[in-house]
Amino acid sequence: MQLLNIQTDIRNNAAYPYNNIALIISHNFKNKSRFELDTIYYHLTDEEGNRNEHGWSCLSPSSNRLKPIFVRDSGHYQIKIYHGMSDDLILGIHDIGIKIER
């Protein structure tokens, strides 16, 4: 059995029209034949609506951790990411990343 720590990162720019975003993370780490869902809420601005820009790129990075997950067997697993916003197409999201640590 192995403990996995999973971190998700998101970068957005000024074209993103909202102050936050909900990401739905689906994974089958606990049971290969069944997917579990976690919802992560990111606050992409401060209380005044200012984005958290770093450096020259005008991209605002945000990170969040899922609760630690125990994996019983080695093998091939899947992680799927969906957004939980009301719009189908969302402008201003530059990229989303996943970091998995043992």
Buried (B, 14 or more C-beta within 10 A) or exposed (E): EEEBEBEBBBBBBEEBEBBEBEBEBEBBBEEBEEBEEBEBEBEBBEEEEEBEBEEEEEBBBBEBEBEEBEBEEEEEBEBEBEBEBEEEEBEBBBEBEEEEEE
